[in-house]
Amino acid sequence: MSAVTYAEPPGPRPEIPPAGGDVTEGAVRIGDTARRRLGPDAPLREAGRERPAAALDAALTAP
């Protein structure tokens, strides 16, 4: 089984807001992907991806 890595095409791509409906504020479509702004918990989520065990320990000991 081979791993597939997504690579952004070169050059600037326009940000296209969703047409409507119940969408997250600040969400945009850029090329083939949908993106949204980082939230206040982004550093914690990133730490969880990098070190899952450490993030779990921090979550369990948080007040």
C-alpha positions, 0 to 999 in steps of 0.5 A: 500500500502506498501513501498519498500526499496532497500537494497544493497546486502552485500559484495563488488561489482565490478564497470562495465563501460558501454559498449559504446555509449553516456554515462555520463563520470564516470558512472558505473554499480554496481550490479543492479544499475547505478551510476555516480559521484557527480557534482558541484551542488550536495549539492544544489540538496540534500538540495532540497530533504531535504527541497524543500521550502527552496531550491526554495526560495534560487533558486529564490533569487540567482543572 
